[in-house]
Amino acid sequence: MTIDADLVVAGAGGGLTAALRAARLGLHVLVVDSDADFRRGNNTSMSTAMIPGPGSRFQEAAGVEDSPALFLADIERKTGGTADQRIATALARVGGELVEWLADEAGLPIELPTDFSYPGHSVPRVHSIPGRHGSALLNGLLDAVGREDRIDLLIPARLVAVEAGPDGARTAVLENPAGEREEITTRAVLLATNGYGADTGLVATHLPDIAQAHYHGGEHSRGDALRIGRELGAATGFLDAYQGHAALSAAARTLVTWTAVMHGAAVVDAGGTRFGDETAGYSEYAAVLAGRPGGRGWMVFDERIDRACRAFGDYQDVLAAGAVRSAGTPAELAGELGVPPGPLESELAELAAVAAGDDADRFGRTSATALVPPLHAVEIVPALFHTQGGLLVDEHARVLDTAGEPIPGLYASGGAAAGISGHGAAGYLAGNGLLPALGLAYLAAGHLARSLDPTRNPTPEGA
């Protein structure tokens, strides 16, 4: 039997982590992706490059005390105890190891932002890179992959089926844009094709509360992993889970980072009125915003918050698009936005009173700050970023069948796998997209290497 590759990775986003790690462990890897423009069109590239890494050396250097147990407690609290505990535990244990590996083995300039906190994280643990944009993360992974002789890329090519191969191997059936097919014999396949956000039918079925919102994800996230996995008897779960975002710039069609809210920004609707606790989480707030009149609103902030957000590449794009409105007073800003001045002035005064400790916010917001003129605002619309449900996997990222047994030679990561966000949108924590994307891919590569030759990687991840 001739093996064409030890591992076929379908998806050149977070799946590149598996390719790179497998190659470093002596395996030969083929990476395929159906998107010729994957460098800017997949969800890894479109992310803010945020990766939770509890217990990392970067936290230790910053004096941040954290642990997998603390992260797990945050996940349980945010999801109401509905997250997949086996996967959450595996990812919590490997997160610190993963971000250090990305720095040491992939050569990424990992840093730990400590100037703000994301909803649901009890300590700063969400690592990133300068510019805080996924395109730089993806390019860094691609640069590392390009230096590996054991990795080949075949793009564009779509994985359309995984079949039984000779002597326990797998056959990966690939299709190019002309419809021509090629069969690759491999030890294993990693499904890293993201979720089903680009399939309007699946979204309408599983995510009706966000189905009418703008989709801001990869156009090739069409549910391929669901289809292929089900054909092989795989179990699925958490298909109602997703990451939404309530702060997509209506003009720039890129993110106004939710960091603005965590620094004190207010979110108002078309009538100039706040309608909830913005700090609860940007994912669940997407559906809340979608339910307001017109399905859009405004994020209002000041000069201090503007400066804090400029570290994010997405916000730089918002500025470049001319999407930021500015004025000297709340009343003048209301005129710029076309909202009634009275409600906007009242809301900002109320937040200032909350910040001063003179009043309690009627929605329960506790991290308010007074906004000091000049003021700025960006019109925002809700968006679906990516789905969080998919194929059920174990702690090694092996796809499970409906009886709970691993399907030989089949792994899944990222949006192709059921994640750790529980059900709906409210369980999403910042980094719950990239940690399963990179972390499950990392775990899959390690498990495959050990299964083929235990001496390649004798120590399990997170040990």
C-alpha positions as CSV (number, residue, x, y, z in Angstrom):
1,M,0.0,0.0,0.0
2,T,1.3,3.5,-0.9
3,I,0.5,6.2,1.5
4,D,0.3,9.6,-0.2
5,A,0.3,11.6,3.1
6,D,0.2,10.7,6.8
7,L,-2.4,13.4,7.3
8,V,-4.7,15.4,5.1
9,V,-5.9,18.7,6.6
10,A,-9.0,20.1,5.0
11,G,-9.0,23.8,5.8
12,A,-6.0,26.2,5.7
13,G,-7.0,28.2,8.7
14,G,-6.6,27.0,12.2
15,G,-5.9,23.5,10.7
16,L,-2.4,24.8,9.7
17,T,-1.5,24.3,13.4
18,A,-2.1,20.5,12.9
19,A,-0.1,20.5,9.7
20,L,2.9,22.3,11.3
21,R,2.9,20.2,14.5
22,A,2.5,17.0,12.6
23,A,5.4,17.9,10.3
24,R,7.6,18.8,13.3
25,L,6.7,15.3,14.7
26,G,8.0,13.7,11.5
27,L,4.7,13.2,9.5
28,H,4.0,14.1,5.9
29,V,1.0,16.4,5.5
30,L,-1.2,17.6,2.7
31,V,-3.3,20.7,3.3
32,V,-6.2,21.4,1.0
33,D,-8.7,24.3,1.0
34,S,-11.6,25.1,-1.4
35,D,-11.1,28.8,-1.2
36,A,-8.4,30.3,-3.5
37,D,-8.6,33.5,-1.4
38,F,-8.3,31.7,1.9
39,R,-5.6,34.1,3.1
40,R,-8.3,36.8,3.6
41,G,-11.5,34.7,3.3
42,N,-11.4,32.2,6.2
43,N,-12.6,32.8,9.7
44,T,-9.1,32.5,11.2
45,S,-8.0,35.4,8.9
46,M,-11.1,37.4,9.8
47,S,-10.7,36.9,13.6
48,T,-9.1,39.2,16.2
49,A,-6.4,36.6,16.8
50,M,-7.5,36.0,20.4
51,I,-6.5,32.7,22.0
52,P,-7.1,31.9,25.7
53,G,-4.0,30.3,27.3
54,P,-4.5,29.8,31.0
55,G,-1.3,29.3,32.9
56,S,1.0,30.5,30.2
57,R,4.5,32.0,30.8
58,F,3.2,35.2,29.3
59,Q,0.7,35.5,32.2
60,E,3.4,34.6,34.7
61,A,5.6,37.4,33.3
62,A,2.7,39.9,33.6
63,G,1.9,38.8,37.2
64,V,-1.4,37.2,36.2
65,E,-2.5,34.2,38.3
66,D,-4.5,31.8,36.2
67,S,-5.1,28.0,35.8
68,P,-7.1,25.6,33.6
69,A,-9.4,25.2,36.6
70,L,-10.2,28.9,36.7
71,F,-10.8,29.0,33.0
72,L,-13.1,26.0,33.3
73,A,-15.0,27.8,36.0
74,D,-15.5,30.8,33.7
75,I,-16.7,28.5,30.9
76,E,-19.2,26.8,33.2
77,R,-20.5,30.1,34.5
78,K,-20.8,31.7,31.0
79,T,-22.5,28.6,29.5
80,G,-24.6,27.8,32.5
81,G,-22.9,24.5,32.8
82,T,-23.9,23.3,29.3
83,A,-20.5,23.2,27.7
84,D,-19.0,19.9,26.6
85,Q,-16.9,19.2,29.7
86,R,-14.5,16.8,28.1
87,I,-13.5,19.2,25.3
88,A,-13.5,22.2,27.6
89,T,-11.2,20.4,30.0
90,A,-8.8,19.3,27.2
91,L,-8.6,22.8,25.7
92,A,-8.2,24.5,29.1
93,R,-5.3,22.2,29.9
94,V,-3.6,22.7,26.5
95,G,-4.3,26.4,26.1
96,G,-1.1,27.6,27.8
97,E,1.0,25.0,26.1
98,L,-0.5,26.0,22.7
99,V,0.3,29.8,22.9
100,E,3.8,29.0,24.0
101,W,4.2,26.5,21.1
102,L,2.9,29.2,18.7
103,A,5.6,31.5,19.9
104,D,8.4,29.0,20.1
105,E,7.7,26.6,17.2
106,A,5.6,28.8,14.8
107,G,7.5,32.0,15.5
108,L,4.5,34.1,16.3
109,P,5.0,37.3,18.3
110,I,2.5,36.3,21.1
111,E,1.6,38.9,23.6
112,L,-0.9,39.2,26.5
113,P,-3.1,42.3,26.4
114,T,-3.8,43.4,29.9
115,D,-5.3,46.8,29.3
116,F,-8.9,45.5,29.2
117,S,-10.9,42.4,30.1
118,Y,-13.4,40.5,27.9
119,P,-16.8,39.5,29.2
120,G,-16.7,36.3,31.2
121,H,-13.0,36.0,31.6
122,S,-12.1,36.5,35.2
123,V,-8.4,37.4,34.5
124,P,-6.4,38.5,31.4
125,R,-5.8,35.2,29.6
126,V,-6.7,36.0,26.0
127,H,-3.4,36.1,24.1
128,S,-2.9,37.8,20.7
129,I,-0.3,39.3,18.5
130,P,0.5,42.9,17.6
131,G,-2.3,44.4,15.5
132,R,-4.7,41.9,17.1
133,H,-5.9,40.7,13.7
134,G,-6.3,37.2,12.4
135,S,-4.7,38.0,9.0
136,A,-1.3,38.4,10.7
137,L,-1.9,35.2,12.7
138,L,-2.7,33.3,9.5
139,N,0.3,34.7,7.6
140,G,2.6,33.8,10.5
141,L,1.3,30.2,10.4
142,L,1.7,30.1,6.6
143,D,5.2,31.4,6.8
144,A,6.1,28.6,9.2
145,V,4.3,26.0,7.1
146,G,6.2,27.2,4.0
147,R,9.5,26.3,5.7
148,E,8.5,22.7,6.2
149,D,9.5,20.2,3.5
150,R,7.0,17.7,4.9
151,I,4.0,19.9,4.2
152,D,2.3,20.3,0.7
153,L,-0.5,22.7,-0.1
154,L,-3.1,21.9,-2.7
155,I,-5.4,25.0,-3.2
156,P,-8.0,25.4,-4.4
157,A,-9.3,21.8,-3.8
158,R,-12.4,20.8,-1.9
159,L,-12.6,17.7,0.3
160,V,-15.9,16.1,-0.8
161,A,-15.7,12.7,0.8
162,V,-13.7,10.5,3.1
163,E,-13.8,6.8,2.3
164,A,-12.3,3.6,3.7
165,G,-8.9,2.9,2.2
166,P,-6.7,-0.2,2.1
167,D,-5.4,-1.8,5.3
168,G,-7.2,0.6,7.6
169,A,-6.1,3.8,5.8
170,R,-8.4,6.5,4.5
171,T,-9.1,7.8,1.1
172,A,-9.6,11.6,0.9
173,V,-11.6,12.5,-2.3
174,L,-10.7,15.9,-3.5
175,E,-12.4,18.0,-6.2
176,N,-10.9,21.0,-8.0
177,P,-13.0,24.0,-9.3
178,A,-13.3,22.2,-12.7
179,G,-15.1,19.3,-11.1
180,E,-12.1,16.9,-11.5
181,R,-11.6,14.5,-8.7
182,E,-8.4,13.0,-7.1
183,E,-8.1,10.4,-4.5
184,I,-5.4,10.7,-1.8
185,T,-4.5,7.7,0.4
186,T,-3.8,8.9,4.0
187,R,-3.5,7.7,7.5
188,A,-6.0,10.2,8.8
189,V,-8.0,13.3,7.8
190,L,-8.6,16.4,9.9
191,L,-11.8,18.2,9.1
192,A,-10.9,21.9,9.7
193,T,-13.4,23.4,7.2
194,N,-15.2,25.6,9.8
195,G,-19.0,25.3,10.4
196,Y,-22.1,26.0,8.4
197,G,-22.5,29.8,8.6
198,A,-22.5,30.3,4.9
199,D,-25.4,27.8,4.3
200,T,-28.5,29.9,4.7
201,G,-30.7,26.8,4.9
202,L,-28.8,25.3,7.8
203,V,-28.6,28.7,9.6
204,A,-32.4,29.2,9.3
205,T,-32.9,25.7,10.7
206,H,-30.6,25.8,13.6
207,L,-30.1,29.5,14.4
208,P,-33.4,31.3,13.7
209,D,-32.8,34.2,16.1
210,I,-29.8,35.4,14.0
211,A,-30.7,34.1,10.6
212,Q,-31.7,37.5,9.2
213,A,-28.5,39.2,10.4
214,H,-25.5,39.9,8.2
215,Y,-23.1,36.9,7.9
216,H,-19.5,38.0,8.5
217,G,-17.6,34.8,8.0
218,G,-15.9,32.6,5.4
219,E,-18.0,32.0,2.3
220,H,-16.7,28.4,2.2
221,S,-18.1,27.6,5.6
222,R,-20.8,25.5,4.0
223,G,-21.2,22.6,6.5
224,D,-18.9,20.2,4.6
225,A,-17.7,18.6,7.8
226,L,-21.2,17.9,8.9
227,R,-22.1,16.2,5.7
228,I,-18.9,14.2,5.5
229,G,-19.0,13.2,9.1
230,R,-22.6,12.1,9.0
231,E,-21.9,10.0,6.0
232,L,-19.4,8.1,8.2
233,G,-21.9,7.8,11.1
234,A,-20.6,10.7,13.2
235,A,-22.6,12.2,16.0
236,T,-23.3,15.9,16.1
237,G,-24.1,18.3,18.9
238,F,-24.7,21.9,19.9
239,L,-25.9,22.9,16.5
240,D,-27.8,25.8,18.0
241,A,-24.6,27.4,19.2
242,Y,-22.9,30.4,17.5
243,Q,-20.8,33.4,17.9
244,G,-22.7,36.6,17.1
245,H,-21.3,40.1,17.2
246,A,-23.2,43.3,17.9
247,A,-20.6,45.7,16.7
248,L,-20.1,45.3,13.0
249,S,-19.6,48.7,11.4
250,A,-22.6,49.3,9.1
251,A,-20.3,51.4,6.8
252,A,-17.0,49.6,7.0
253,R,-18.3,46.1,7.3
254,T,-15.6,45.3,9.8
255,L,-15.5,45.2,13.6
256,V,-15.8,48.1,16.0
257,T,-14.0,46.1,18.6
258,W,-16.0,45.3,21.8
259,T,-13.0,46.5,23.7
260,A,-14.7,49.9,23.3
261,V,-17.6,48.7,25.5
262,M,-15.3,47.2,28.1
263,H,-13.5,50.6,28.3
264,G,-16.8,52.3,28.8
265,A,-18.6,52.8,25.5
266,A,-22.4,52.9,25.4
267,V,-24.6,51.2,22.8
268,V,-27.9,52.9,21.9
269,D,-30.6,52.1,19.4
270,A,-32.0,54.3,16.6
271,G,-33.9,56.3,19.2
272,G,-30.8,57.1,21.2
273,T,-31.8,54.7,24.1
274,R,-29.7,52.0,25.7
275,F,-31.5,48.6,25.8
276,G,-29.4,46.3,28.0
277,D,-26.1,45.6,29.8
278,E,-23.6,45.9,27.0
279,T,-20.9,44.2,29.1
280,A,-22.7,40.9,29.3
281,G,-21.2,39.8,26.0
282,Y,-20.9,40.8,22.4
283,S,-22.1,37.4,21.1
284,E,-25.5,37.4,22.8
285,Y,-25.9,41.1,22.3
286,A,-26.1,40.5,18.5
287,A,-29.6,39.0,18.7
288,V,-30.6,41.7,21.2
289,L,-29.6,44.4,18.7
290,A,-31.3,42.6,15.9
291,G,-34.5,42.9,17.8
292,R,-34.4,46.6,18.1
293,P,-36.3,48.9,15.7
294,G,-34.4,48.8,12.4
295,G,-32.1,46.2,13.6
296,R,-29.2,48.6,14.1
297,G,-27.8,51.1,16.6
298,W,-24.8,53.2,17.6
299,M,-21.7,52.7,19.7
300,V,-20.9,55.9,21.5
301,F,-17.5,56.6,23.1
302,D,-14.9,59.3,23.7
303,E,-11.3,60.2,22.9
304,R,-9.8,57.9,25.6
305,I,-11.7,54.9,24.3
306,D,-10.8,55.8,20.7
307,R,-7.1,55.8,21.6
308,A,-7.4,52.4,23.4
309,C,-9.1,50.8,20.3
310,R,-6.4,51.9,17.9
311,A,-4.3,48.9,18.8
312,F,-6.8,46.8,16.8
313,G,-6.4,46.5,13.0
314,D,-10.2,46.2,12.6
315,Y,-10.8,49.5,14.3
316,Q,-8.1,51.1,12.1
317,D,-10.2,49.9,9.1
318,V,-13.3,51.5,10.6
319,L,-11.4,54.8,10.9
320,A,-10.0,54.5,7.4
321,A,-13.6,53.9,6.0
322,G,-14.7,57.2,7.6
323,A,-17.3,55.4,9.7
324,V,-16.6,57.3,12.9
325,R,-18.9,60.3,13.5
326,S,-17.7,63.0,16.0
327,A,-19.1,66.0,17.8
328,G,-18.4,68.3,20.8
329,T,-21.5,67.6,22.9
330,P,-24.1,64.9,23.3
331,A,-26.7,67.1,21.6
332,E,-24.5,67.8,18.7
333,L,-23.6,64.1,18.4
334,A,-27.3,63.3,18.4
335,G,-27.7,65.6,15.4
336,E,-24.9,63.9,13.6
337,L,-26.5,60.5,14.1
338,G,-30.1,61.6,13.5
339,V,-31.3,60.4,16.9
340,P,-33.4,62.4,19.4
341,P,-31.0,64.5,21.6
342,G,-33.0,64.0,24.8
343,P,-32.7,60.3,25.2
344,L,-29.0,60.2,24.2
345,E,-28.1,63.0,26.7
346,S,-30.1,61.2,29.4
347,E,-28.4,57.9,28.8
348,L,-24.9,59.4,28.9
349,A,-25.7,61.3,32.1
350,E,-27.1,58.1,33.7
351,L,-23.9,56.2,32.9
352,A,-21.8,59.1,34.4
353,A,-23.9,58.8,37.6
354,V,-23.3,55.0,37.7
355,A,-19.6,55.6,37.2
356,A,-19.5,58.1,40.0
357,G,-21.4,55.6,42.3
358,D,-24.4,57.9,42.6
359,D,-26.8,55.5,40.9
360,A,-27.2,51.9,39.9
361,D,-27.6,51.1,36.2
362,R,-31.1,50.0,35.5
363,F,-29.7,47.1,33.4
364,G,-27.1,46.0,35.9
365,R,-24.0,47.3,34.2
366,T,-21.2,47.8,36.8
367,S,-18.2,48.8,34.7
368,A,-19.5,52.2,33.5
369,T,-17.3,55.3,33.0
370,A,-18.2,58.9,32.3
371,L,-17.8,59.8,28.6
372,V,-15.9,63.1,28.2
373,P,-16.5,65.2,25.1
374,P,-15.5,65.3,22.3
375,L,-17.6,62.3,21.6
376,H,-17.6,59.7,18.8
377,A,-20.0,57.1,17.4
378,V,-20.1,54.3,14.9
379,E,-23.3,52.9,13.4
380,I,-23.4,49.2,14.1
381,V,-25.4,46.2,12.9
382,P,-25.6,42.6,14.3
383,A,-23.8,39.8,12.6
384,L,-23.3,36.1,12.7
385,F,-19.6,35.3,12.7
386,H,-19.4,31.6,12.9
387,T,-21.3,28.5,14.2
388,Q,-20.2,26.7,17.4
389,G,-21.8,23.3,16.9
390,G,-20.7,20.4,14.8
391,L,-19.2,16.9,15.0
392,L,-18.8,15.5,18.5
393,V,-15.1,14.8,19.3
394,D,-13.2,13.5,22.2
395,E,-10.2,15.0,24.1
396,H,-7.9,14.0,21.2
397,A,-10.1,15.7,18.6
398,R,-11.2,12.2,17.2
399,V,-14.6,12.3,15.7
400,L,-17.1,10.1,17.6
401,D,-19.9,8.0,16.1
402,T,-23.4,7.9,17.5
403,A,-22.4,5.2,20.0
404,G,-19.6,7.5,21.3
405,E,-16.8,5.5,19.8
406,P,-13.9,7.2,17.8
407,I,-14.2,6.9,14.0
408,P,-10.8,5.6,12.9
409,G,-8.7,8.1,11.0
410,L,-11.0,11.0,11.4
411,Y,-10.4,14.2,13.4
412,A,-12.2,17.5,13.5
413,S,-11.3,21.0,14.9
414,G,-12.7,24.5,15.0
415,G,-16.2,25.1,13.7
416,A,-16.2,21.6,12.1
417,A,-16.4,20.2,15.7
418,A,-18.8,20.9,18.5
419,G,-17.1,23.6,20.6
420,I,-17.2,24.8,24.2
421,S,-19.8,27.5,24.1
422,G,-22.8,25.4,25.2
423,H,-26.1,26.3,23.5
424,G,-27.2,29.5,21.8
425,A,-25.0,32.7,21.7
426,A,-24.7,33.6,25.4
427,G,-22.1,30.9,26.2
428,Y,-19.5,32.3,23.9
429,L,-16.3,33.6,25.5
430,A,-13.7,35.6,23.6
431,G,-11.4,33.1,22.0
432,N,-13.9,30.3,21.9
433,G,-13.5,30.2,18.2
434,L,-9.7,30.2,17.8
435,L,-9.0,28.0,20.8
436,P,-10.9,25.0,19.4
437,A,-9.6,25.8,15.9
438,L,-6.0,25.8,16.8
439,G,-6.2,23.7,20.0
440,L,-8.1,20.8,18.6
441,A,-5.9,20.8,15.6
442,Y,-2.8,20.7,17.9
443,L,-4.3,17.9,19.9
444,A,-5.2,15.9,16.7
445,A,-1.6,16.1,15.4
446,G,-0.1,15.0,18.6
447,H,-2.5,12.1,19.0
448,L,-1.9,10.9,15.4
449,A,1.8,11.1,15.8
450,R,1.7,9.0,19.0
451,S,-0.6,6.5,17.5
452,L,1.8,5.9,14.6
453,D,4.9,5.9,16.7
454,P,4.8,6.6,20.5
455,T,8.4,7.7,20.6
456,R,7.6,10.7,18.4
457,N,5.6,12.5,21.2
458,P,5.8,10.5,24.4
459,T,4.1,13.1,26.6
460,P,0.4,13.8,26.1
461,E,-0.6,17.5,25.7
462,G,-1.4,19.4,28.9
463,A,0.4,16.9,31.1
